[in-house]
Structures are given as structure tokens and as C-alpha cells.
Amino acid sequence: MTTVRRTRRWRGVVAVALFACAIGLLVQDATVLLLGAVGAGYAAYPWLSSPPSVELAVERSVEPTDPAAGDEVSVTVRVRNVGSETLSDVRLVDGVPPMLTVCSGTPRHAAVLRPGGTTEFTYAVRAEHGRHQFDPTTVLARDVTGATEVETTVHAETAVACAASVPEVPLRRQTRHGTGTVPTDEGGSGTEFHQTREYRTGDPLSRIDWKRRAKTGELTTVEFREERLASVVLCLDARAPAYRAAGDEEPNAVACGREGLSQLLTALADTRNPVGLAAVGRESCWLPPGSGDDHLARARRRVGSHPAFSTLPPSPETDWETDGQLRQLRRRLSPGTQVVLFSPLADEAMTAFALELEGAGTAVTVVVPDVTTTATRGGQLAAIERTERIRRLRSAGVRVVDWSPSDPLGPELLRAQEGLA
């Protein structure tokens, strides 16, 4: 998104020039009148110039590429002017992942870029568990007079991957036909023993229980627990109430949820299960379930660049219409698809949405980042409301993962599976 706006840099000059012209006319002094006219000419010039044309390409590299948690990761950003116009005042702010902290240098930079010119800057972040995708680089360019500025963003797909904390995603037992990774309660081909049954004509010889045949003379067939595909949609609650944080310097729940979603996306990519994306917030985002390297790359681009996944909190007066987005999402979910919802449960809307899906036969898992605080009365009340909403969801059969973002997500998923499979 590109925004063009006027600055107030020349506003004082306009006032002084007009005042000088008025004095010159009043006292009939040609010198004062001339000075006022010259000042007015300078003040009018910026209004006659056009905004700068911003055409930039951003490349970002990280070193090391496979850090351990706590390591310092060097980030180098190269920006090239691919347009035909000299940019006399370019200011850059790199999109540091919200869950990572800058430990040296600064992600801010300023430069003058001629056509084909390049500028480069470096800073370092502290690695944390998971896959952390960079946000787009924010660019602010002003014309030579400083009266007009253009704000835009430039995307360069980059991530810091640190010891994936979700080696396997424990999905609910809502499946579709096709061999996959989710165990079912049906017998057939597989790897885990399910039961024995009476031999039927045509059963494979490899599945006959020959030991029992030798002992009792009976012909029985061994059945294994079948594993089938699970179609999964990872959904992020990015509505205005979800941008809640424990403190001014702490990441908000949308940032935490986005990082958790990215971890599950990476883990599910190693399986044959089709996975899709959805987000509710600034805009509706939908990517139907799919699999393969191309689909994974497309999903990661959506998470890194789609406005619905933005971690920047909205202004206080923001009022997004998200009820229609939720209705549209319900219609898009096909039978047999399960939903993993990332939400702080900051209000009743997402609790009701999860209960409605579960009641309609869609298996729902809700990952609830804990961004509450007990330092204030309001924070204490929010924590109580959050606990009550979690209790109601669990009572209705919804699997809930009560997740502290400072802890790895994988163990919390496994604990939730043991508590409510």
C-alpha cells in the first residue's frame, strides 16, 4: 500500500511571505514587497512539483542461517533504486519479526539513491525457537523540497528458522479418505495394531496370524489402525480486540499467534495432510487447503505480506466489519476439514465461532496465547474472562491449548492432546 501526503515544512514560509507582501503594500515599499513575492514563489514551488516515484528492490540475508535459541543473528539489508528518478531523501525501517528483539545496530537507515544506486545496512537480532518471518520493509521518501512524502512497503521473503519447536502436530481425528498421518479407529492397513478378526477370502497372506494358526488351527487376520489424511485450516484471529499485549514492550497476541501459525505450517509441510490459511481482521484472507512445495511457498508469502497478518495494532477508533468475514469462512470450510484457531479469546466473538463450528461437526483446536497481566485491575479481569472462555470451550469438547508464548508450542500441543483427545 502506498500513501502520498504533504508535510508542513513550508507552512511557516507561506505565512511570512504573505505577511511581507501585506506590509509592502501597506507602506508602499517595493523592497519589502519584492522580498515577500520571492518568498511566496519559493513556498509555491513545492506545490508545483510531483511526488517522488518510489521503485525499490530489497534483498535481505541472515547469518547464521540455522541459529540456536539465544544466538545473535546478523541481518543485512540491501536496497536498490530500480527506478529512473533520483531519490534525495529515503528513510527505511526494516520489518523485524515481532517475536525477535534487536540486540545490536538498528533496523533504521537513511540514504540518497540515484537510479541503479544501492545502499546497505546491518543489525542483529536474538534468535528464538520457531520460524520467524520478516515483515515488509517500510519506506518513506521525500521530494527534494521536503514538502511531499511517499510511504510504501517493499516485501522480501526472509525468515529466521531456529530449532523447530513443533516436530509433529497432534491433529484431531476428523479425516478424509486417503493415506495420511492421523490414526483412526478403523482397521485396515497401517503400522499400529488394531484388532484380529476372522479370515476372509482374499485377505493378504502377510496379514494372516500364522502364530495363532500354528497354536489353535484357526485362520485369523490382523488389522492395523488406519492412518488417513486430515485437511487442516490454520486460522488467525487478527481482529482489533486481538491486538492485546501484556505490556507496551511486549508482543501482542496477533504477533504471537502468527508465529505459532508459522510453526504449525512448517510442521504440517512435512506431512501429506492438505493445509490451508485463513485470517479475520483488516481484510479477509483465504488460501484453500493444499500440499506440496509450491503451496507451502504460497502460504508463507501470504503470512509474510497479506494485510490480514499484519502485527501492527490498529488505531483506537478502528471498527472493522468482521462478522461477515466469519460467515464467509464458515461457508468455505468443506466437510471433514478441521480448524486450528489462534486467538487470545479477548471477547465473545471467537468463543462463539469455535463453539458453532464444533457443534456443526467441524473439529476445532484453539491455541490461546496468554498475553494477560495481573499488574492492573483491568488485566486481572481479562485473565478471569479468558479462563472462563477456555473452560466453556473445553466443556463443549473443543481442544484448547493454553500457550505461554515464552514456551515452545510443541509440548503444549501434546499436553492438550493428552487432556482432550
N, C-alpha and C positions, 0 to 999 in steps of 0.2 A: 504494500500500500504506500502511495506517495502523497505527501501533503505539501502544498506551497502556501507560504504565508509571508506577510510583510512584517518587518521588525520596526521598532520605534527609534531607530538610530538617528534619523534625520528630523524627527519631530521638533526638537528644540531649535534647529537651524531655521525651519519654516517660520516658527513664531518670531525669532529675532529678525529675519528678513522682512517679514510683513510689518513688524514694528518700525524698522528703519525706514521702509518706504512711506509709512504713515507720517513719521516725523519729518522726512524730507519734503513731503507735500505740504505739511502744516507750516513749516518755517521757510519753505521755498528755497531749500538748499540743494543744489544739483549734486554735490559730492555725496551727501548722505543718501539722496535718492538713488544714485548710481550704485553705492555700496549695497543698498537694500535690494536693488534689481539683480546684482551679481549673486548675492546670497540666495535669492529666490530661484535663480537659474540653477545653482548647484543643488538646491533642495528638490527642484522639479526633475532633475536628470534621472534619479533612481526610478521614478515612475514611468519613464520612457524606455527603460531597459527591460529585457525579458529575463525570466528566471533561468538559472543555470541548468543545462541539460546534463543530468547525472547518469552516466553509464559506466558502472564499475564491475569488475570481476574480483571475487575474493577467493583466496586459497588459504587453507588452514592446516597446519601439521602439528602433531603432538609427539613428544618423545619423553619416556619410552612408550611404545605402543601397547605393551601389556604390563602395566604397573601393578604392584601390590597395594593393598589398602594402606594409606598413610604416606605413600611415596609422593615426591614432588614431580609433577608432570609439566614439562616446558611446552608452552603453546606459542607457535609462531604464525602470525597472520600477515599475508601479503595481499596488498590491494593494488590493482592496476586500472588505470583510466583507459577504457576501451572506446571512449567516445572521441569526437573531433574537437572538443571545446576544452580550453584550459580551465581548471577548477582552482580558483585562487584561495579558497578557504574551505577545506574539507575537515570535518571532525568525525571521528569514528568511535563507536563503543561496541566492543565485541560481545556476542551473546553467550556469556559464561553460563554453563548449566547451573540451575538454581540450587542443586544439592551439593555443589562443589564450592570451596572457598579459595579466593586468590591469596596466595602466600608470599608472592614477591612480584614486583613490577606492577603494571597497571594495564587493564584492558582498554584504556582510552588512548587516543592518538589524534594528532592534527598534522596536516600536511598541505602542500601545494602540489597539484598533479597536472602536468601538461599531457597532451594527447600521447598515449603509449607509455606514460610515466608510471613508475611503481614506487610504493612506499611499504615499509615493513616494520613491525613492532613485535616484541616478545614479552610474555609474562608467564607466571607459573601458578598452577592450581594444585590442591592437595587431593589425591585420589581417594575415592570411597568405593565400597562394594557396589557392584552393579554396572549397567551400561548407561552412561550419561551423555545425552546428545546435546550439542551446542545449539543455541537459538540463533536466528539470523543476526548478522552484524547491522547495527543501526548507523545510518549515515546522515549527517547534517551538513549541507553545502550551501554557502552564501555566495552571492554575486560579488563583483569587485567593489561595489559601493557599500555592501553590507546591509542593504535595505530589504532584500528579498532572500529568503532561505527555503531550501527544499529538504524535506525529511523523507527518507525512504529506508528500506531494508534490503540487504543482499544475502542470499542463502548460500552456504557452502556446507555440504553434508559432512560432519565430523563428529566423532564420539570418542569418549574415554571409556574403555571396557576394562573393568577390574574384577577379577575372580568372580565370575557369575554366581550370584547367591541363590539362584533358583535352578538347581540341576535338573529337577523334574517337577512338573506341575500336576498336583493331585486333582484331577478333574472329577466332576460328579458323574454318576452312572446314567447319563442320558445320552444315547448314542444313535448312530445311523449305520446302515449296512455298509460293510467294507472292513477289511482287516486294519486294525489300528493299535492303540496303546492303552485303551481304557478297558479294564476287566469287566465282564458282565456276569449275570447269574445264570447264563445259558451254557449248556455243554456243547462241545464240538471240538474243533482243532484249536490248539493253543499250547501253552507251556506249563500252566498251573493245573494240578489235579482237581477235578470237579466231582466225578462220581463214576461208578461202574453200573452197567446195565446189561440186559440180556442181549446176546449176539443176534444181529440181524444180517440177512443175506446181503452181501455187497460191502460189509464193513471192511476197512483196510486190515490186512494181516498185521501191520505194525502196531495196531491199537488193540489187538486181542490180548487178554491177560493170560499169558501162557503159564505162569506160575500157578495160578488158580486151576487152570486146565489140568496141570500135572497132579495137583493135590486132590481135586474133587471130581475131575472129569467133566466139569461144566464149562461151556463156552460163554465167556463174558467179554464185553467190550469196554475199554477205558475211555472215558470222556474227560476232556480238559476244559478249563474255563476259557471261553472265547474272549478275544480282545477285538474291539471294534473301534471305528473312527468316532471321534467326538468333534462336532462342529462348534467352534467357540467364537464368541464376540467379546472383545475386550472393550469396555465402555468407561469413559472418563466423565465424571461429574465436574464440569467447568462452569457451572452457573455462578452468578455473582455471590450467593451466600457461601459457596465452597472456597472462596479465596480467604480462608481463615488461617491465622497463624498464631503460634504461642507467644510471639514477641515480634517487635519491629525488625529485628535482625535475623529472625528465623524463617525458613522456607514455608510458604503457605501450603495448604492441603492439596491444591491443584498441582503444584510442583512436585510434591511427594507422590501423589497419585500417578502423575505422568512418568516418573522414574520407575515406580513399581510396575506400571503397564509395560514399559520398555523391557524390563527384566523378564516378564512373562512372555512377551512377544519373542524375545531371543530364545527362551527355553522351549516354547512351542514350535519354533522353526526347526528344531532337531527331531520332531516327530512328523508323522504323516497326517496329523489332525489339521483340517482346514481352520484357519483363524482369520477373523475379521476385526475391524476397528469401528468404534462409534464414539462420538463426543457430543455433549449437550452444553451449550453456552453462548459465546458470541455469535457463532454460526453452528449449524448442524453439520457434522462430519460423518460420513458413512463409507466404509470400504467392505464389500461383501466378503464372506469367508473364502479363503483360497489357500494354496500352498505353493511351494517352490521358491527358488531364489529370487525370481523377478517379483513375485508377490511380496516377499519379505522386504525387498528394497523399496517397493512402492509404499508399503506400510510405514517403514522408517522415515521416508520422505514426508509422509502425512504428519507423523508425530512431530517432526522437526520444523515444519514450515506452515502447517494449516493454522489459521487464526483460532480455531476452536481449542487448540492445545497450548495456547499462549499462557505463560505463567505470570504475566503482568496483571495485577489487580485492576479492576475497572474503577472508574470514578464513583463516588458515593451515590450520585443521582442516577446511575445506570439502572435501567429497567428492561432487561431482555425478555422477550416473549419465548419462554422455553416449554410451555405446556404443549404447544403444537409440535415441537421437536420430539417430545416424549411420545406423543401419539403416533407420529410418523415412525419412530424407532420400533414401537410395538408391532406396527404393520409389517415392517421389513424383516422381522425375525421369523425364519421358517421353522416348521415343526422339527423337533429334535435338536435345535440349536440351543446351547446353554450360554449364559451370560456371566461374565466376571466383571462386576461393577466396582469402580474405585471412587469412593465418596466419603467425606468426613461426616455424613449424616447431620449436616448443620441445620436442616429443617425437616419438615414432614414430607416434602415432595418426593425425595428419593426413597424414603422408607416406604411410602405408599406405592411407588413404582415397583420396587423389588417385591413387595407382598402381592401386588397384582400379577406380576409375571409368574411368580411361584404358584399362585392359585390357579393360573391358567395352564399349568403343566410345564412351564419352562424352568429348568434347573438354574438357580441363581446362587452365585457366590459373591458376597460383598466384602471387599477389602477396605477397612476403615482406618485411614491414617490418623493417629492420635496427635492432634495439634492443640489440645486443650491445655489450660494452665489453671492452677489453683491459687495464683498470686492475687487475683481480684475476685470480687463477688460475682461479676459477670462471667468470669472464667469458670468458677465453681458451678454456677448454674448450667453453663454449656456442657460441662463434664457430666453432670447428673442427667441432662436430657439425652446426651449421647449414649450413656449406659442404658437408659430405659429403651431407646430405639433399638439398640443391639439385642436386648432381652426379648423384645417383641418379635424381631426377625427370627431369632433362634427358636422361639416358641412356635413359629409358623413353619419350621423346617428349613429355613434358609441358612446356608452355611455362612458364617461370619468370621472374618479374620481380623482380630483386634491387633493392629500393627503399629508399633512404635517405629517411626522412620529411621531412628538411630540404630535399629537392629536389622539383621538380614531378613529378607522376606521369606526365603525358602523354609526355614524351620517353623515359622508362624503358620505357613500353609499346611505343613504336615501335622502340626498340633491341632489345627482346626479340623482336619480330616479325621483324626482320631476321636475328636469330641463329637462330631456330627457327620457321619459318612453318608 
